[in-house]
Amino acid sequence: MSYSTADSLPTVTLDDVRGAQKMLSGVARMTAMEGSRHLSGLVGAPVHLKCENLQRTGSFKLRGAYVRIAGLLPEERARGVVAASAGNHAQGVAHASSLLGVRSTVFMPVGAPLPKVAATRDYGAEVRLHGQVVDETLAAAQEYAHETGAVFIHPFDHPDIIAGQGTVGLEILEQCPEVRTIVVGIGGGGLAAGIAVAVKALRPDVKVIGVQAAGAAAYPPSLAAGRPVSIPYPATMADGIKVGRPGDVPFQLVEELVDEVRTVSEDELSSALLLCLERAKLVVEPAGASPVAALLSDPRSFEGPVVALLSGGNVDPLLMQRILRHGMAAAGRYLSLRLRLTDRPGALATLLGVLSVVDANVLDVSHVRTDPRLGLTEAEVELHLETKGPVHCAEVGAALRDAGYLVID
């Protein structure tokens, strides 16, 4: 690594990333690059998906964790390492430590998804559940490091981590030499910073665009202020990029090298995850789908060929179920509504007949007949329908109104 004379913060160079690539040989996979015909049609140029969701441990995090731990001195390795994470970094540190013969302890929030906890243990780490949010978990891990001498492995704010993540950028240039734009999700900034270091050194003409969830977008205000600033209460389904403050080391690189940082909504994240599953046949977590969400949000604003980085695929099945339903609703393929009808024999069957005529698939029906809000001859029905898109949703609503039903919501 080298040091910036301006602020004495360590920085990362192309040589650091190339050194990390040699270190990762035989450890991290060169993940596949898949073309997307659907996204290419929307963008008007070739779009390729870099599938880090298929990396060992299910995300890019193994790269940086391995480089960081491999670079420790023998006496540091002997003390073991400690990390804090809700999922991907936890698994990356656990697996890297096992490969290198280093004892690892990983702190995870009490509410962390059980599959991620089990996977972290299976990779060889001692898992300690502490805190309700990641900030509490992080504090516990740092206290443990202070008490035991274990080396704290930060998820993004260290030059070795950034150099390891930057190896993704070298692979992209090798697999898609004609690339003009790389789109990558940003949380703390380690991945985007590493990719930008590698790509801008070799191909300064290639644009690097970062993507944050709108509810956890710390980079736009930080870039405006010229320094990392914290945002209160970051909120998004995309846990992998749910970070309240950029890292000091990656921030200076993102500020210098990343061309633009955009934000996407929760609806756009859900729709992107659904598209990856249906069209690309790839299981991707919300953070990993953020570049696809940006492409869906404003497809014609990207210069092609485009590479969208799918950074991870570790998603809890229960969360996946909720997200897919949310994504279907955002795409106009899932419709929930409440309506009132006259409470008489056969009324519900008549309603379902109207829905059958317009080809709406009924997934669930809730029929309420006793409620203070209802008149003596009224009943309220809540319907969950599978539909074919926004136009079909409008047709369903119009058919119900034409049949005389009062649609409340």
TIMARDREN-977285 format. One record per residue: x, y, z of N, C-alpha, C in turn; residue in one letter. Coordinates in pm, whole numbers, plus 50000, padded with zeros to 5 digits. Layout:
<nodes>
   n.xx   n.yy   n.zz  ca.xx  ca.yy  ca.zz   c.xx   c.yy   c.zz  fido
      X      Y      Z      X      Y      Z      X      Y      Z     A
...
</nodes>
This chain:
<nodes>
   n.xx   n.yy   n.zz  ca.xx  ca.yy  ca.zz   c.xx   c.yy   c.zz  fido
  50084  49881  50000  50000  50000  50000  50088  50124  50000     M
  50032  50238  49965  50104  50365  49971  50022  50462  50056     S
  50083  50577  50091  50017  50671  50180  50001  50806  50112     Y
  49887  50867  50136  49858  51000  50082  49924  51106  50170     S
  50002  51193  50110  50067  51298  50188  49969  51403  50234     T
  49853  51409  50168  49755  51513  50202  49691  51487  50337     A
  49655  51363  50364  49582  51338  50487  49635  51217  50563     D
  49745  51159  50516  49810  51045  50582  49723  50920  50585     S
  49616  50916  50509  49537  50795  50499  49603  50701  50399     L
  49605  50571  50428  49658  50478  50330  49570  50475  50206     P
  49630  50453  50092  49554  50444  49969  49589  50313  49900     T
  49533  50290  49784  49550  50163  49713  49587  50193  49568     V
  49681  50114  49514  49727  50134  49378  49698  50010  49293     T
  49719  50024  49163  49703  49910  49073  49796  49796  49111     L
  49917  49827  49152  50010  49722  49194  49956  49645  49314     D
  49889  49714  49406  49828  49646  49520  49721  49548  49474     D
  49640  49591  49378  49533  49503  49328  49592  49384  49253     V
  49695  49409  49175  49759  49297  49104  49824  49199  49202     R
  49883  49252  49309  49939  49165  49412  49831  49082  49478     G
  49715  49143  49503  49603  49070  49562  49554  48960  49468     A
  49555  48989  49338  49511  48888  49242  49601  48764  49245     Q
  49731  48785  49256  49824  48671  49267  49798  48593  49396     K
  49773  48665  49504  49747  48601  49632  49620  48517  49629     M
  49521  48562  49551  49392  48494  49545  49387  48380  49443     L
  49495  48361  49370  49499  48254  49270  49476  48118  49339     S
  49377  48045  49290  49343  47917  49350  49252  47928  49471     G
  49221  48051  49514  49133  48072  49629  48997  48124  49584     V
  48997  48239  49518  48872  48296  49465  48854  48253  49320     A
  48732  48227  49283  48701  48191  49145  48697  48314  49056     R
  48734  48296  48929  48698  48398  48830  48554  48369  48792     M
  48463  48447  48846  48321  48419  48828  48275  48451  48687     T
  48164  48390  48650  48114  48398  48513  48067  48539  48477     A
  48071  48567  48348  48015  48689  48291  47904  48645  48195     M
  47780  48679  48227  47665  48634  48150  47599  48752  48079     E
  47567  48736  47952  47493  48839  47880  47346  48839  47918     G
  47283  48956  47914  47141  48969  47944  47071  49030  47824     S
  46997  48949  47750  46926  48999  47632  46818  49100  47671     R
  46750  49073  47782  46643  49163  47824  46698  49301  47859     H
  46800  49306  47944  46858  49434  47982  46925  49503  47864     L
  46985  49425  47777  47047  49484  47657  46944  49556  47573     S
  46824  49496  47563  46717  49560  47487  46671  49690  47549     G
  46666  49694  47682  46625  49816  47751  46729  49926  47737     L
  46856  49889  47753  46965  49988  47751  46997  50032  47609     V
  46972  49944  47511  47009  49974  47373  47154  49946  47344     G
  47216  49863  47425  47357  49825  47410  47377  49696  47489     A
  47484  49622  47461  47507  49497  47534  47522  49519  47684     P
  47455  49435  47762  47466  49437  47908  47510  49298  47953     V
  47614  49295  48036  47667  49170  48089  47655  49171  48241     H
  47632  49055  48298  47620  49041  48443  47744  48968  48496     L
  47818  49033  48584  47934  48971  48649  47885  48902  48775     K
  47893  48769  48778  47819  48689  48876  47900  48656  49001     C
  47927  48757  49083  47993  48731  49211  47900  48664  49310     E
  47772  48655  49278  47681  48575  49361  47717  48427  49354     N
  47797  48388  49253  47842  48250  49239  47983  48229  49294     L
  48039  48331  49359  48170  48320  49421  48163  48227  49543     Q
  48275  48172  49584  48279  48093  49707  48229  48179  49823     R
  48150  48123  49909  48077  48187  50020  47961  48273  49971     T
  47938  48279  49840  47820  48347  49788  47832  48496  49767     G
  47953  48552  49779  47970  48695  49753  48117  48727  49730     S
  48143  48851  49690  48278  48899  49664  48362  48912  49791     F
  48300  48904  49908  48367  48937  50034  48487  48848  50064     K
  48488  48726  50013  48602  48637  50036  48731  48699  49986     L
  48726  48773  49877  48847  48829  49816  48921  48920  49914     R
  48850  49020  49963  48915  49115  50054  48954  49052  50187     G
  48866  48966  50240  48896  48904  50369  49022  48818  50362     A
  49036  48743  50253  49153  48656  50240  49281  48738  50229     Y
  49279  48842  50148  49398  48926  50130  49436  48991  50263     V
  49338  49040  50336  49366  49106  50464  49428  49008  50563     R
  49370  48890  50578  49419  48795  50677  49552  48734  50635     I
  49567  48709  50505  49693  48653  50455  49809  48749  50477     A
  49780  48879  50485  49884  48979  50504  49924  49002  50649     G
  49860  48932  50742  49894  48950  50883  50030  48889  50915     L
  50099  48947  51011  50224  48892  51060  50197  48763  51138     L
  50296  48674  51149  50274  48548  51221  50222  48568  51363     P
  50275  48669  51435  50228  48691  51571  50084  48743  51573     E
  50043  48814  51468  49904  48859  51459  49811  48741  51430     E
  49852  48654  51341  49771  48536  51312  49752  48451  51437     R
  49855  48444  51518  49848  48362  51639  49742  48412  51736     A
  49713  48543  51732  49612  48600  51821  49470  48579  51769     R
  49458  48536  51644  49326  48516  51586  49268  48646  51531     G
  49154  48634  51464  49088  48750  51407  48944  48756  51455     V
  48886  48875  51448  48748  48895  51487  48682  48988  51386     V
  48554  48964  51359  48479  49047  51264  48337  49064  51314     A
  48268  49160  51257  48126  49183  51286  48053  49194  51154     A
  47943  49121  51141  47871  49121  51014  47736  49054  51031     S
  47641  49096  50945  47511  49029  50942  47509  48914  50843     A
  47618  48896  50765  47612  48787  50667  47734  48766  50581     G
  47749  48842  50474  47850  48812  50373  47993  48827  50423     N
  48024  48936  50493  48158  48954  50546  48189  48846  50649     H
  48088  48808  50727  48105  48702  50826  48152  48573  50759     A
  48085  48536  50651  48120  48412  50583  48256  48423  50513     Q
  48286  48539  50458  48415  48558  50393  48529  48546  50491     G
  48517  48610  50608  48621  48603  50710  48634  48460  50764     V
  48521  48395  50788  48525  48258  50841  48596  48163  50745     A
  48563  48171  50617  48622  48079  50521  48769  48112  50496     H
  48801  48240  50482  48940  48281  50462  49027  48237  50580     A
  48975  48253  50701  49050  48213  50819  49075  48063  50821     S
  48973  47986  50785  48990  47841  50781  49096  47800  50678     S
  49095  47864  50562  49193  47832  50459  49335  47863  50505     L
  49349  47966  50587  49481  48011  50631  49519  47956  50769     L
  49432  47875  50828  49464  47817  50958  49463  47917  51072     G
  49378  48018  51064  49370  48123  51166  49237  48109  51241     V
  49241  48122  51372  49119  48115  51454  49036  48241  51430     R
  48908  48224  51411  48821  48339  51384  48700  48339  51476     S
  48663  48460  51520  48541  48483  51598  48460  48587  51523     T
  48334  48559  51502  48249  48651  51427  48127  48687  51511     V
  48108  48816  51533  47990  48866  51602  47882  48897  51499     F
  47761  48849  51527  47648  48871  51437  47530  48921  51519     M
  47441  49003  51459  47324  49051  51533  47235  48935  51577     P
  47163  48955  51685  47076  48850  51737  46974  48807  51631     V
  46927  48901  51550  46826  48870  51450  46881  48829  51315     G
  47010  48797  51306  47068  48758  51178  46997  48633  51124     A
  46975  48624  50993  46907  48507  50937  46978  48377  50974     P
  46903  48278  51014  46962  48152  51059  47050  48084  50954     L
  47013  48088  50823  47102  48026  50724  47240  48090  50720     P
  47248  48223  50742  47377  48291  50739  47458  48258  50865     K
  47391  48247  50978  47460  48207  51101  47516  48065  51086     V
  47433  47975  51035  47476  47836  51018  47593  47825  50920     A
  47586  47902  50810  47693  47897  50711  47825  47948  50769     A
  47818  48055  50850  47939  48111  50911  48003  48009  51004     T
  47920  47939  51082  47973  47834  51169  48033  47720  51087     R
  47966  47683  50979  48015  47573  50895  48150  47606  50832     D
  48175  47735  50806  48304  47775  50751  48415  47779  50857     Y
  48379  47753  50982  48482  47736  51084  48492  47843  51189     G
  48407  47946  51186  48417  48054  51284  48339  48021  51411     A
  48383  48078  51522  48302  48081  51642  48208  48200  51630     E
  48078  48175  51633  47979  48281  51614  47925  48323  51750     V
  47924  48454  51773  47865  48510  51894  47755  48608  51852     R
  47635  48584  51901  47521  48670  51868  47513  48781  51971     L
  47516  48905  51922  47515  49020  52014  47455  49141  51944     H
  47365  49209  52013  47309  49334  51961  47193  49312  51867     G
  47111  49416  51857  46995  49410  51768  47025  49471  51632     Q
  47125  49559  51627  47164  49622  51501  47314  49605  51483     V
  47362  49624  51360  47502  49598  51329  47595  49689  51407     V
  47554  49814  51435  47640  49904  51512  47671  49846  51650     D
  47573  49785  51715  47596  49723  51845  47687  49602  51831     E
  47667  49526  51724  47750  49410  51699  47895  49450  51672     T
  47911  49557  51596  48044  49609  51566  48117  49652  51693     L
  48047  49721  51781  48107  49766  51906  48152  49646  51990     A
  48071  49542  51993  48108  49422  52069  48232  49355  52012     A
  48242  49350  51880  48359  49289  51816  48485  49370  51844     A
  48474  49501  51840  48591  49585  51868  48633  49575  52014     Q
  48537  49562  52103  48570  49543  52245  48641  49409  52266     E
  48592  49307  52196  48656  49175  52203  48801  49182  52153     Y
  48822  49255  52043  48958  49270  51990  49048  49339  52091     A
  48996  49441  52159  49074  49514  52259  49110  49424  52378     H
  49014  49341  52418  49035  49257  52536  49126  49138  52509     E
  49120  49081  52389  49190  48956  52361  49314  48973  52274     T
  49325  49087  52204  49436  49105  52113  49409  49051  51974     G
  49288  48995  51952  49253  48948  51818  49252  49066  51720     A
  49287  49040  51596  49293  49145  51494  49153  49167  51437     V
  49107  49291  51445  48975  49323  51390  48983  49336  51239     F
  48898  49263  51168  48894  49265  51022  48775  49348  50979     I
  48804  49472  50940  48696  49564  50900  48637  49520  50766     H
  48506  49535  50748  48445  49490  50622  48483  49571  50499     P
  48527  49698  50516  48557  49777  50396  48665  49883  50415     F
  48692  49925  50538  48779  50041  50560  48924  50000  50587     D
  48984  49931  50491  49124  49892  50503  49179  49870  50362     H
  49301  49915  50333  49355  49904  50197  49366  49760  50147     P
  49397  49664  50234  49405  49524  50189  49268  49472  50145     D
  49165  49511  50219  49028  49473  50181  48995  49531  50044     I
  49026  49658  50024  48995  49726  49898  49073  49664  49783     I
  49201  49633  49805  49282  49570  49700  49223  49435  49660     A
  49180  49357  49759  49119  49228  49728  48992  49242  49647     G
  48906  49336  49687  48782  49357  49611  48812  49410  49470     Q
  48922  49484  49456  48956  49539  49325  48989  49435  49221     G
  49017  49312  49264  49045  49206  49166  48925  49177  49077     T
  48805  49210  49126  48685  49196  49041  48699  49285  48918     V
  48754  49406  48937  48773  49498  48824  48869  49444  48720     G
  48977  49380  48764  49071  49320  48668  49003  49210  48588     L
  48920  49132  48653  48849  49025  48583  48751  49082  48480     E
  48682  49188  48517  48586  49248  48424  48657  49294  48297     I
  48772  49360  48311  48845  49407  48193  48895  49292  48108     L
  48930  49182  48171  48975  49064  48097  48859  48995  48026     E
  48746  48984  48093  48633  48911  48036  48552  48994  47937     Q
  48553  49126  47954  48475  49215  47867  48561  49337  47831     C
  48664  49320  47748  48756  49430  47718  48689  49549  47651     P
  48572  49528  47591  48503  49637  47522  48413  49718  47616     E
  48413  49688  47746  48323  49754  47840  48343  49905  47839     V
  48230  49977  47852  48236  50124  47861  48183  50175  47995     R
  48099  50095  48062  48042  50137  48190  48034  50016  48283     T
  48080  50035  48407  48067  49932  48511  47977  49989  48620     I
  47876  49912  48657  47779  49956  48758  47794  49864  48879     V
  47812  49923  48997  47843  49844  49117  47770  49904  49237     V
  47719  49819  49324  47656  49866  49447  47758  49920  49544     G
  47716  50018  49625  47804  50079  49724  47738  50076  49861     I
  47811  50023  49959  47772  50034  50099  47874  50123  50168     G
  47978  50060  50225  48087  50137  50282  48182  50190  50176     G
  48186  50123  50061  48265  50172  49949  48386  50089  49910     G
  48414  49981  49982  48534  49903  49953  48535  49841  49814     G
  48424  49784  49772  48417  49720  49642  48427  49821  49529     L
  48349  49927  49536  48351  50029  49430  48488  50095  49422     A
  48550  50121  49538  48682  50184  49539  48786  50093  49475     A
  48784  49965  49510  48881  49872  49454  48866  49856  49305     G
  48743  49843  49258  48719  49831  49115  48765  49956  49042     I
  48734  50072  49099  48772  50199  49035  48923  50213  49027     A
  48996  50172  49130  49142  50179  49128  49197  50098  49011     V
  49150  49974  48997  49200  49886  48893  49160  49934  48754     A
  49034  49969  48739  48981  50001  48607  49035  50136  48557     V
  49034  50237  48641  49078  50369  48596  49227  50372  48565     K
  49307  50287  48631  49450  50283  48601  49477  50224  48464     A
  49393  50130  48423  49414  50061  48295  49327  50116  48183     L
  49206  50160  48218  49111  50209  48119  49039  50333  48172     R
  49105  50447  48173  49042  50568  48229  48916  50611  48155     P
  48895  50558  48034  48776  50593  47958  48652  50521  48007     D
  48668  50415  48086  48554  50338  48135  48490  50410  48254     V
  48359  50428  48249  48287  50491  48360  48258  50387  48469     K
  48275  50428  48593  48238  50346  48709  48126  50420  48781     V
  48010  50357  48788  47891  50418  48849  47852  50336  48971     I
  47842  50403  49086  47800  50338  49209  47651  50352  49230     G
  47594  50255  49303  47450  50254  49329  47426  50231  49478     V
  47345  50316  49538  47305  50299  49677  47153  50290  49688     Q
  47107  50220  49792  46965  50221  49824  46929  50360  49877     A
  46817  50414  49831  46780  50551  49867  46767  50569  50018     A
  46724  50464  50088  46707  50474  50233  46835  50459  50312     G
  46945  50431  50244  47075  50414  50312  47186  50474  50227     A
  47161  50593  50177  47253  50656  50082  47339  50759  50154     A
  47452  50713  50207  47543  50803  50277  47642  50871  50184     A
  47663  50817  50066  47765  50874  49977  47724  51008  49915     Y
  47602  51026  49865  47569  51157  49808  47593  51275  49902     P
  47545  51271  50028  47576  51384  50116  47724  51392  50152     P
  47790  51278  50159  47933  51278  50190  48013  51341  50077     S
  47980  51305  49955  48050  51364  49840  48023  51513  49831     L
  47901  51553  49864  47869  51696  49862  47948  51771  49968     A
  47972  51707  50083  48045  51771  50192  48196  51759  50176     A
  48241  51668  50090  48384  51647  50072  48448  51564  50181     G
  48367  51496  50261  48419  51411  50369  48308  51312  50407     R
  48346  51199  50469  48243  51104  50511  48153  51165  50618     P
  48023  51155  50595  47927  51198  50696  47831  51083  50723     V
  47776  51083  50843  47684  50977  50884  47540  51017  50853     S
  47460  50919  50819  47317  50942  50804  47245  50867  50916     I
  47142  50925  50976  47072  50857  51085  46978  50751  51032     P
  46976  50638  51099  46878  50532  51075  46871  50488  50928     Y
  46980  50437  50871  46970  50383  50735  46870  50268  50732     P
  46787  50266  50630  46680  50165  50623  46666  50116  50479     A
  46685  49988  50460  46667  49926  50330  46665  49775  50346     T
  46598  49707  50253  46601  49561  50252  46739  49509  50210     M
  46820  49595  50148  46951  49554  50095  47057  49562  50205     A
  47061  49460  50290  47151  49463  50405  47297  49479  50364     D
  47334  49425  50248  47473  49429  50206  47526  49569  50178     G
  47437  49665  50154  47479  49804  50131  47412  49899  50230     I
  47368  49844  50342  47303  49923  50446  47410  49973  50544     K
  47476  50080  50505  47587  50136  50583  47559  50284  50607     V
  47573  50327  50732  47538  50464  50767  47646  50567  50743     G
  47771  50521  50719  47881  50615  50697  47986  50551  50607     R
  48033  50621  50505  48140  50566  50420  48267  50545  50501     P
  48348  50447  50458  48478  50429  50519  48573  50541  50478     G
  48664  50576  50566  48758  50685  50536  48848  50652  50417     D
  48901  50530  50415  48993  50492  50307  48920  50480  50173     V
  48809  50406  50166  48740  50398  50036  48681  50530  49990     P
  48641  50616  50085  48577  50741  50044  48670  50825  49956     F
  48796  50837  49995  48886  50921  49916  48905  50866  49775     Q
  48898  50734  49760  48912  50672  49628  48783  50687  49547     L
  48669  50669  49612  48542  50688  49542  48528  50833  49497     V
  48563  50925  49583  48554  51068  49549  48641  51100  49428     E
  48757  51040  49421  48851  51070  49314  48821  50996  49185     E
  48774  50871  49194  48774  50783  49077  48636  50741  49027     L
  48537  50736  49114  48403  50692  49072  48332  50809  49005     V
  48276  50784  48887  48218  50891  48806  48088  50945  48862     D
  48009  50858  48925  47875  50900  48966  47822  50800  49068     E
  47741  50848  49162  47670  50761  49255  47521  50790  49243     V
  47444  50686  49213  47300  50698  49198  47229  50625  49312     R
  47100  50652  49328  47020  50582  49428  46902  50512  49361     T
  46857  50404  49425  46742  50329  49375  46645  50306  49491     V
  46518  50290  49456  46413  50271  49556  46399  50123  49593     S
  46323  50098  49697  46296  49959  49738  46216  49885  49631     E
  46123  49954  49566  46048  49892  49457  46141  49851  49344     D
  46236  49937  49312  46330  49907  49203  46422  49791  49241     E
  46462  49782  49367  46542  49669  49412  46463  49538  49401     L
  46337  49542  49443  46253  49422  49435  46234  49378  49291     S
  46206  49472  49203  46187  49439  49062  46315  49383  49001     S
  46429  49436  49042  46557  49388  48989  46585  49246  49034     A
  46556  49217  49161  46577  49081  49211  46488  48982  49137     L
  46363  49021  49114  46269  48937  49041  46317  48914  48898     L
  46369  49017  48835  46418  49003  48698  46538  48908  48692     L
  46630  48921  48788  46746  48831  48790  46702  48686  48803     C
  46601  48663  48886  46554  48526  48907  46482  48472  48784     L
  46394  48553  48726  46311  48505  48615  46385  48503  48482     E
  46458  48609  48451  46520  48621  48320  46661  48562  48315     R
  46741  48586  48421  46880  48537  48420  46896  48405  48492     A
  46791  48360  48561  46795  48235  48639  46903  48239  48746     K
  46919  48356  48809  47022  48376  48910  46959  48422  49041     L
  46997  48357  49151  46953  48400  49284  47048  48509  49330     V
  46993  48628  49351  47072  48745  49387  47007  48812  49508     V
  47087  48856  49603  47033  48929  49717  47004  49074  49677     E
  46926  49148  49756  46891  49285  49716  47011  49375  49688     P
  47114  49369  49772  47233  49452  49747  47298  49414  49615     A
  47301  49285  49585  47361  49240  49460  47282  49281  49338     G
  47151  49302  49358  47066  49342  49246  47062  49492  49225     A
  47129  49570  49310  47121  49717  49300  47169  49772  49165     S
  47276  49718  49103  47312  49768  48970  47204  49744  48865     P
  47137  49628  48875  47027  49600  48782  46912  49696  48808     V
  46887  49728  48934  46782  49825  48967  46811  49960  48904     A
  46938  50001  48904  46975  50129  48841  46952  50124  48691     A
  46983  50011  48629  46959  49997  48485  46810  50003  48453     L
  46728  49941  48537  46584  49945  48515  46529  50086  48537     L
  46588  50160  48630  46539  50293  48663  46556  50393  48549     S
  46670  50387  48481  46698  50484  48374  46788  50419  48269     D
  46735  50322  48196  46821  50238  48111  46897  50311  48003     P
  46840  50417  47946  46903  50483  47833  47014  50580  47874     R
  47039  50590  48004  47142  50684  48050  47279  50618  48065     S
  47290  50491  48029  47416  50419  48044  47480  50396  47907     F
  47608  50427  47897  47682  50402  47774  47727  50255  47772     E
  47698  50185  47666  47732  50044  47658  47857  50019  47575     G
  47908  49897  47586  47861  49786  47667  47872  49814  47818     P
  47776  49755  47891  47765  49776  48035  47791  49643  48106     V
  47864  49649  48218  47878  49534  48307  47814  49572  48440     V
  47713  49495  48480  47647  49514  48609  47697  49405  48703     A
  47749  49445  48817  47808  49349  48910  47705  49298  49008     L
  47677  49168  49003  47589  49103  49100  47677  49059  49216     L
  47682  49139  49321  47787  49123  49423  47764  49007  49518     S
  47641  48958  49531  47617  48848  49624  47483  48782  49604     G
  47472  48659  49656  47348  48584  49641  47301  48520  49771     G
  47350  48572  49884  47311  48515  50014  47185  48584  50064     N
  47072  48526  50035  46945  48586  50076  46865  48482  50153     V
  46810  48522  50266  46729  48434  50348  46601  48397  50272     D
  46564  48267  50270  46445  48226  50193  46318  48300  50233     P
  46301  48328  50362  46182  48400  50405  46182  48543  50353     L
  46299  48606  50356  46309  48741  50299  46286  48737  50149     L
  46341  48636  50084  46322  48621  49940  46173  48614  49905     M
  46098  48539  49985  45954  48527  49959  45885  48663  49965     Q
  45920  48743  50067  45857  48875  50082  45902  48969  49969     R
  46029  48961  49935  46081  49049  49831  46019  49016  49695     I
  46004  48889  49667  45946  48851  49538  45801  48900  49527     L
  45728  48890  49637  45590  48940  49634  45591  49092  49615     R
  45684  49160  49683  45696  49305  49668  45735  49339  49524     H
  45828  49261  49468  45870  49285  49331  45759  49263  49230     G
  45677  49160  49254  45563  49135  49165  45463  49249  49173     M
  45444  49302  49294  45352  49416  49308  45408  49538  49236     A
  45539  49562  49251  45600  49678  49185  45592  49666  49034     A
  45595  49543  48983  45588  49520  48840  45444  49510  48790     A
  45347  49531  48880  45206  49523  48839  45158  49381  48819     G
  45223  49285  48881  45185  49145  48864  45127  49084  48990     R
  45111  49167  49091  45051  49122  49216  44966  49237  49268     Y
  44838  49213  49288  44746  49320  49323  44671  49284  49451     L
  44678  49372  49549  44598  49356  49672  44494  49467  49674     S
  44372  49432  49707  44267  49533  49716  44158  49491  49814     L
  44088  49591  49865  43972  49568  49952  43849  49628  49886     R
  43738  49557  49896  43614  49610  49840  43496  49567  49925     L
  43384  49635  49906  43262  49602  49979  43156  49550  49884     R
  43077  49459  49937  42968  49401  49857  42848  49376  49949     L
  42736  49347  49888  42615  49315  49964  42627  49176  50023     T
  42601  49164  50153  42616  49036  50222  42491  48951  50200     D
  42498  48868  50098  42387  48777  50066  42443  48647  50013     R
  42367  48538  50015  42417  48411  49964  42460  48421  49817     P
  42577  48370  49786  42627  48371  49648  42703  48495  49609     G
  42713  48596  49700  42778  48722  49664  42928  48702  49637     A
  42991  48621  49719  43135  48598  49700  43160  48521  49570     L
  43075  48424  49541  43090  48348  49416  43073  48439  49295     A
  42979  48532  49304  42958  48627  49193  43083  48713  49172     T
  43141  48760  49283  43264  48840  49275  43376  48762  49208     L
  43394  48638  49250  43500  48556  49192  43475  48530  49044     L
  43348  48526  49006  43315  48509  48865  43360  48629  48781     G
  43344  48750  48837  43390  48870  48768  43542  48864  48747     V
  43614  48821  48850  43759  48811  48840  43801  48704  48740     L
  43722  48597  48732  43753  48491  48636  43740  48541  48492     S
  43641  48624  48466  43619  48676  48331  43739  48759  48285     V
  43800  48837  48378  43915  48922  48341  44048  48849  48361     V
  44040  48718  48390  44160  48632  48397  44257  48674  48507     D
  44203  48714  48624  44287  48743  48740  44293  48619  48828     A
  44414  48578  48863  44432  48457  48943  44424  48492  49091     N
  44325  48436  49161  44304  48466  49302  44399  48381  49387     V
  44486  48448  49464  44579  48379  49552  44526  48364  49693     L
  44449  48463  49739  44400  48458  49877  44277  48548  49889     D
  44182  48504  49973  44059  48580  49996  44033  48587  50146     V
  44007  48708  50195  43967  48727  50334  43829  48793  50335     S
  43730  48726  50398  43591  48770  50393  43548  48812  50533     H
  43521  48943  50553  43481  48996  50683  43333  49035  50678     V
  43254  48978  50770  43110  49006  50768  43064  49082  50892     R
  43146  49080  50999  43108  49151  51122  43217  49250  51157     T
  43185  49377  51145  43280  49483  51174  43200  49611  51198     D
  43233  49690  51299  43156  49813  51326  43152  49909  51208     P
  43250  49898  51118  43252  49990  51004  43149  49952  50898     R
  43099  49830  50905  43011  49779  50800  42864  49798  50835     L
  42785  49821  50732  42641  49825  50751  42586  49685  50773     G
  42457  49678  50808  42396  49549  50838  42397  49455  50718     L
  42393  49509  50598  42386  49424  50479  42516  49425  50399     T
  42626  49470  50463  42753  49480  50392  42853  49375  50440     E
  42943  49340  50352  43059  49257  50384  43181  49318  50316     A
  43297  49294  50373  43421  49345  50315  43510  49228  50277     E
  43569  49237  50159  43654  49130  50107  43791  49187  50075     V
  43894  49119  50124  44031  49154  50086  44083  49046  49992     E
  44132  49090  49877  44176  48998  49772  44324  49016  49743     L
  44393  48904  49720  44530  48906  49671  44530  48833  49537     H
  44566  48908  49434  44553  48856  49298  44687  48855  49225     L
  44706  48755  49142  44820  48753  49050  44771  48808  48917     E
  44839  48914  48869  44798  48980  48747  44913  48979  48645     T
  44888  49040  48529  44982  49029  48417  45058  49158  48389     K
  45041  49257  48474  45110  49384  48452  45019  49501  48484     G
  45072  49622  48476  44994  49740  48513  44865  49756  48433     P
  44869  49726  48303  44747  49740  48221  44640  49643  48269     V
  44682  49520  48300  44586  49421  48348  44529  49462  48484     H
  44612  49520  48572  44563  49568  48702  44452  49672  48682     C
  44473  49762  48588  44371  49864  48560  44244  49800  48507     A
  44259  49698  48425  44142  49628  48371  44064  49558  48481     E
  44135  49498  48578  44068  49431  48690  43989  49533  48771     V
  44051  49647  48803  43982  49750  48880  43860  49802  48807     G
  43874  49824  48677  43761  49875  48599  43647  49774  48594     A
  43680  49644  48580  43577  49540  48575  43499  49534  48706     A
  43569  49548  48817  43500  49543  48947  43408  49663  48964     L
  43455  49779  48925  43371  49899  48938  43250  49891  48844     R
  43275  49842  48724  43163  49829  48628  43058  49730  48678     D
  43104  49634  48761  43009  49536  48816  42939  49589  48941     A
  42971  49713  48981  42900  49775  49092  42967  49762  49226     G
  43092  49713  49229  43161  49696  49358  43231  49826  49399     Y
  43228  49853  49530  43299  49969  49586  43439  49924  49624     L
  43539  49967  49547  43678  49935  49574  43734  50039  49672     V
  43766  49995  49793  43811  50087  49899  43959  50118  49885     I
  44041  50014  49863  44187  50030  49865  44248  49932  49766     D
</nodes>
